[in-house]
């Protein structure tokens, strides 16, 4: 792979890492809003089940807030664009390699 392709995939990693950090931040903010203590949840199975439900609710709430957050939306769009750019560069590299091989006569067993 060429340097541009590696750079494009590095960009994908950076963008998705940034998106992950934003999702984590929103989740942690939701977690701080609950008043349920973990010690109580451990004492009773019913409380544990309720706590799991609250965590699931918080996760989906933070995901919803993340999706609605304009800065996060921009980050997600950049991550998806960088993924598209990396795929474009990768396929261009593969296409060029195939063209070069075919230009050399294709005697390496491709058929």
N, C-alpha and C positions, 0 to 999 in steps of 0.2 A: 504494500500500500504506500502511496505517495505521502509526502509531508502534509499536503492539504487535506487528505482524507483523515489522517491521524488527528490533525487539528480540529476537523469537523466533529469527529467522535469525542474528542476531549471537550468540545463545546457542549455536546449533548449531555455528557456527564455532569458538567458544571451547572447547566440549566436545570436538570432534573434534581440535582442536589439542592439547588436553591429553592425549587418548588417543594421538596421534602421538608426543608427547614421551615418554610412558611406554614405548611400543614401542621408541623409539630408545634409551632408557636401558637396557632389557633387552638389546638388540642389542649395545650398546657393552660391557656387562659380559661378554657371551659372547666378544666380540672380544678382550678383554683376557686371556681364559683360554687362548688358543692360544699355542703356542711357535713356530709357523712364521714365518719372516721373509719379508717381501715380496721382498727381493733374491734369495733362493734361488728363489722361485717364478718370477721373471722369467728366470732363467738356463736353465731347462729347461721344455719344453712339458709334459712329464709332471707336473712339479711344479705348473705353472700349472693344469692340469686338476684335480689333487688339491685345490689351493687353492680353486678355484671350488666344488668339492664341499663343502669345509669351510665356505665362506661360506653356501652354501645350507642346509647342516645347521644352522649357527649361527642363521641367520635363522629357520628353522622352530622351533628350540629356543627362541629368544627369544620367538617368537610364542606357543608353547605356554606358556612361563612367564608371559608377559603375560596370557594368557587365564586362567591359574590364579591369578594374583595378585589377592587380594580387593580391593585398592584400585583396581587397573586394571579389574576387573570392575564395580565401582561407577561408575568413570569412564565406562566403555562404556555402562552402563545409563543414566546421566545424558545422555550424548551422544545415544543413541537416543530417549530421552524428549523431549529438546529438539527433535530433528528432527520427532518426531510433533507436538509443540506448534506448531512453526513451520508445518508442513503444515496443521494444523487451523486456525490463524489465517489462513493464506493462502486456504484454501478458503472460510472464512467471509467474508473480504473479497470474494472473487470472487462468491460467492453473493449477498451484499448488493448488489454493483454490478449484477448481473443483475436482481435484484428491483426495484431503483430504476429501471432502464431499462424494464422491463416495466410498472411502475406509471405511467411517463410516457406510455404508449400504444404503446410499441414501434415507433415510426415511423422508426427509424433503419436499417431494412433487415434486422432480425433476422427470419428466417422460414424 
